[in-house]
Amino acid sequence: MTEGEMKKVSAWIPQETLTKLEEKGYHNRAEAIRMGLEHLLMEFNRESNRESIKEPIRNPTESTENAVESSGIQYEIMKAQNEEIEIRHEIERTYLKKEIERLTVALQESPDPVELAEVRAHFTGHQRLLEEKDKTIEILNREVETLNIFAHYFKNVEVKQIEAPAAEKVKPWWKFW
């Protein structure tokens, strides 16, 4: 049932009845009340079926025997449901253990976040250096082209050399006349 189909009910129950319920294994009071009401409805359904079939009313001891048998059946049903819940829990535990192992391995294989941040910073620094190097190379290539143009110009220009003045004829010192 969904929550919208359910109604909240308050009940005053003697402490002795609650103690007996807990001794029998019914620790959830709401569930015990629900099962008791369902049992009461089943009894009403049985009585209405008896009246429609025109069965003679049975002995009160037989109804208590039936109640004991039905509570035994309910106990078996609850025991089977408990076992099913335990199996589900075990399956969920094994799934969660495997998931924890998988995540542990993934965490161990993943890089250290601090180390990764340092590597990224280092990588960013290298990228900036490479960009600066590329800009410098581009500037130097333009300068080389400019110098090549000047060199080509100066190769084509005829250079006129100025002649050095003729050496004077100097007489040696011992020839003074």
Order of alpha helices (4+ residues) and beta strands (2+ residues): alpha-alpha-alpha-alpha
